[in-house]
Amino acid sequence: VMAGLGAADDGVMALNVRVPPHSLERLQSMMANYQPRADVPSYLETPINSAAAFGFDAISLIAHAMDAVVRAGISPTDGAAVLAALRRVRFDGVTGPVALDSTGERAGSYNVVNFRRNHWRQVAHGPPGGLVWNGSIVWGGGVTRLPGTFPTVVRIGIVYPFGKFSAHTHIAIFAAEEINRRRRLLPHTTLELVLADAGSSTGDTLEAG
C-alpha cells in the first residue's frame, strides 16, 4: 500500500551518505561529460544520476590501486598486490574522500535522519562508530525513548536519488518482501519500507508483500 508520509510515520529513521558540498560541482561535471555507448542496447541505458557517482568512484579506486602496483614494478593482474594496495589508496573522488577501513568497507561519513512533522530532520552525522549527535530522535507518538514493547511493524527508510529508483532500491523492496513472506526472520514483525526521494522532504510508505 502506497501512501504519503504523515503523522503516523513519525519516528522513521534513515541513513544516507554524507557528500561534501564541493562534490556537487564534480558530480555535475561527470554527468555533463557522460555519453552513452553506441554498442549498449537502449533498453539497458539508465539515465545518469547521483547514485552513479559511487560506481564511478569504485572503478577509480581500483584504478588507483592498480596504478600504485604498476609503479612498484608489479603486474596489475597480481590480485594479492592489488588487494594490498586498495587498503592504502586515498583520493578525493566525485563523492568526496575515498578510502577503505580495516574491514574493507568504504570509510565514509553518514547522515542519520529522523522523520517527524512531515519533514526529515538530521539527528547525527559522521563516520560509523564516531557519529556526532546534533539532535534527539523522536519515535512514533512523540516519545524520545524506545518503546518498552516490541512493535509488530517496523519501518526502514530508503532514500533513492532524485526521482529515479535504482536497482538497489528494487532489491531492498524484494528483500523485505521475501523476509515478510518466509517469516524465518522477525516472525512476529512486518517490515515496511519508507521510500524517500533525495530531492524531496516527504516520501511514501511501502508495505512489503
Secondary structure as a PSIPRED ss2 file (coil, helix, strand):
# PSIPRED VFORMAT (PSIPRED V4.0)

   1 V C   1.000  0.000  0.000
   2 M E   0.000  0.000  1.000
   3 A E   0.000  0.000  1.000
   4 G E   0.000  0.000  1.000
   5 L C   1.000  0.000  0.000
   6 G C   1.000  0.000  0.000
   7 A H   0.000  1.000  0.000
   8 A H   0.000  1.000  0.000
   9 D H   0.000  1.000  0.000
  10 D C   1.000  0.000  0.000
  11 G C   1.000  0.000  0.000
  12 V C   1.000  0.000  0.000
  13 M E   0.000  0.000  1.000
  14 A E   0.000  0.000  1.000
  15 L E   0.000  0.000  1.000
  16 N E   0.000  0.000  1.000
  17 V E   0.000  0.000  1.000
  18 R C   1.000  0.000  0.000
  19 V C   1.000  0.000  0.000
  20 P C   1.000  0.000  0.000
  21 P C   1.000  0.000  0.000
  22 H C   1.000  0.000  0.000
  23 S H   0.000  1.000  0.000
  24 L H   0.000  1.000  0.000
  25 E H   0.000  1.000  0.000
  26 R H   0.000  1.000  0.000
  27 L H   0.000  1.000  0.000
  28 Q H   0.000  1.000  0.000
  29 S H   0.000  1.000  0.000
  30 M H   0.000  1.000  0.000
  31 M H   0.000  1.000  0.000
  32 A H   0.000  1.000  0.000
  33 N H   0.000  1.000  0.000
  34 Y C   1.000  0.000  0.000
  35 Q C   1.000  0.000  0.000
  36 P C   1.000  0.000  0.000
  37 R C   1.000  0.000  0.000
  38 A C   1.000  0.000  0.000
  39 D C   1.000  0.000  0.000
  40 V C   1.000  0.000  0.000
  41 P C   1.000  0.000  0.000
  42 S H   0.000  1.000  0.000
  43 Y H   0.000  1.000  0.000
  44 L H   0.000  1.000  0.000
  45 E C   1.000  0.000  0.000
  46 T C   1.000  0.000  0.000
  47 P C   1.000  0.000  0.000
  48 I C   1.000  0.000  0.000
  49 N C   1.000  0.000  0.000
  50 S C   1.000  0.000  0.000
  51 A C   1.000  0.000  0.000
  52 A H   0.000  1.000  0.000
  53 A H   0.000  1.000  0.000
  54 F H   0.000  1.000  0.000
  55 G H   0.000  1.000  0.000
  56 F H   0.000  1.000  0.000
  57 D H   0.000  1.000  0.000
  58 A H   0.000  1.000  0.000
  59 I H   0.000  1.000  0.000
  60 S H   0.000  1.000  0.000
  61 L H   0.000  1.000  0.000
  62 I H   0.000  1.000  0.000
  63 A H   0.000  1.000  0.000
  64 H H   0.000  1.000  0.000
  65 A H   0.000  1.000  0.000
  66 M H   0.000  1.000  0.000
  67 D H   0.000  1.000  0.000
  68 A H   0.000  1.000  0.000
  69 V H   0.000  1.000  0.000
  70 V H   0.000  1.000  0.000
  71 R H   0.000  1.000  0.000
  72 A C   1.000  0.000  0.000
  73 G C   1.000  0.000  0.000
  74 I C   1.000  0.000  0.000
  75 S C   1.000  0.000  0.000
  76 P C   1.000  0.000  0.000
  77 T C   1.000  0.000  0.000
  78 D C   1.000  0.000  0.000
  79 G H   0.000  1.000  0.000
  80 A H   0.000  1.000  0.000
  81 A H   0.000  1.000  0.000
  82 V H   0.000  1.000  0.000
  83 L H   0.000  1.000  0.000
  84 A H   0.000  1.000  0.000
  85 A H   0.000  1.000  0.000
  86 L H   0.000  1.000  0.000
  87 R C   1.000  0.000  0.000
  88 R C   1.000  0.000  0.000
  89 V C   1.000  0.000  0.000
  90 R C   1.000  0.000  0.000
  91 F E   0.000  0.000  1.000
  92 D E   0.000  0.000  1.000
  93 G E   0.000  0.000  1.000
  94 V C   1.000  0.000  0.000
  95 T C   1.000  0.000  0.000
  96 G E   0.000  0.000  1.000
  97 P E   0.000  0.000  1.000
  98 V E   0.000  0.000  1.000
  99 A C   1.000  0.000  0.000
 100 L E   0.000  0.000  1.000
 101 D C   1.000  0.000  0.000
 102 S C   1.000  0.000  0.000
 103 T C   1.000  0.000  0.000
 104 G C   1.000  0.000  0.000
 105 E C   1.000  0.000  0.000
 106 R E   0.000  0.000  1.000
 107 A C   1.000  0.000  0.000
 108 G C   1.000  0.000  0.000
 109 S C   1.000  0.000  0.000
 110 Y E   0.000  0.000  1.000
 111 N E   0.000  0.000  1.000
 112 V E   0.000  0.000  1.000
 113 V E   0.000  0.000  1.000
 114 N E   0.000  0.000  1.000
 115 F E   0.000  0.000  1.000
 116 R E   0.000  0.000  1.000
 117 R C   1.000  0.000  0.000
 118 N C   1.000  0.000  0.000
 119 H E   0.000  0.000  1.000
 120 W E   0.000  0.000  1.000
 121 R E   0.000  0.000  1.000
 122 Q E   0.000  0.000  1.000
 123 V E   0.000  0.000  1.000
 124 A E   0.000  0.000  1.000
 125 H E   0.000  0.000  1.000
 126 G E   0.000  0.000  1.000
 127 P C   1.000  0.000  0.000
 128 P C   1.000  0.000  0.000
 129 G C   1.000  0.000  0.000
 130 G C   1.000  0.000  0.000
 131 L C   1.000  0.000  0.000
 132 V E   0.000  0.000  1.000
 133 W E   0.000  0.000  1.000
 134 N C   1.000  0.000  0.000
 135 G C   1.000  0.000  0.000
 136 S C   1.000  0.000  0.000
 137 I C   1.000  0.000  0.000
 138 V C   1.000  0.000  0.000
 139 W C   1.000  0.000  0.000
 140 G H   0.000  1.000  0.000
 141 G H   0.000  1.000  0.000
 142 G H   0.000  1.000  0.000
 143 V C   1.000  0.000  0.000
 144 T C   1.000  0.000  0.000
 145 R C   1.000  0.000  0.000
 146 L C   1.000  0.000  0.000
 147 P C   1.000  0.000  0.000
 148 G C   1.000  0.000  0.000
 149 T C   1.000  0.000  0.000
 150 F C   1.000  0.000  0.000
 151 P C   1.000  0.000  0.000
 152 T C   1.000  0.000  0.000
 153 V E   0.000  0.000  1.000
 154 V E   0.000  0.000  1.000
 155 R E   0.000  0.000  1.000
 156 I E   0.000  0.000  1.000
 157 G E   0.000  0.000  1.000
 158 I E   0.000  0.000  1.000
 159 V E   0.000  0.000  1.000
 160 Y E   0.000  0.000  1.000
 161 P C   1.000  0.000  0.000
 162 F C   1.000  0.000  0.000
 163 G C   1.000  0.000  0.000
 164 K C   1.000  0.000  0.000
 165 F C   1.000  0.000  0.000
 166 S C   1.000  0.000  0.000
 167 A H   0.000  1.000  0.000
 168 H H   0.000  1.000  0.000
 169 T H   0.000  1.000  0.000
 170 H H   0.000  1.000  0.000
 171 I H   0.000  1.000  0.000
 172 A H   0.000  1.000  0.000
 173 I H   0.000  1.000  0.000
 174 F H   0.000  1.000  0.000
 175 A H   0.000  1.000  0.000
 176 A H   0.000  1.000  0.000
 177 E H   0.000  1.000  0.000
 178 E H   0.000  1.000  0.000
 179 I H   0.000  1.000  0.000
 180 N H   0.000  1.000  0.000
 181 R H   0.000  1.000  0.000
 182 R H   0.000  1.000  0.000
 183 R C   1.000  0.000  0.000
 184 R C   1.000  0.000  0.000
 185 L C   1.000  0.000  0.000
 186 L C   1.000  0.000  0.000
 187 P C   1.000  0.000  0.000
 188 H C   1.000  0.000  0.000
 189 T C   1.000  0.000  0.000
 190 T E   0.000  0.000  1.000
 191 L E   0.000  0.000  1.000
 192 E E   0.000  0.000  1.000
 193 L E   0.000  0.000  1.000
 194 V E   0.000  0.000  1.000
 195 L E   0.000  0.000  1.000
 196 A E   0.000  0.000  1.000
 197 D E   0.000  0.000  1.000
 198 A C   1.000  0.000  0.000
 199 G C   1.000  0.000  0.000
 200 S C   1.000  0.000  0.000
 201 S C   1.000  0.000  0.000
 202 T C   1.000  0.000  0.000
 203 G E   0.000  0.000  1.000
 204 D E   0.000  0.000  1.000
 205 T E   0.000  0.000  1.000
 206 L E   0.000  0.000  1.000
 207 E E   0.000  0.000  1.000
 208 A C   1.000  0.000  0.000
 209 G C   1.000  0.000  0.000
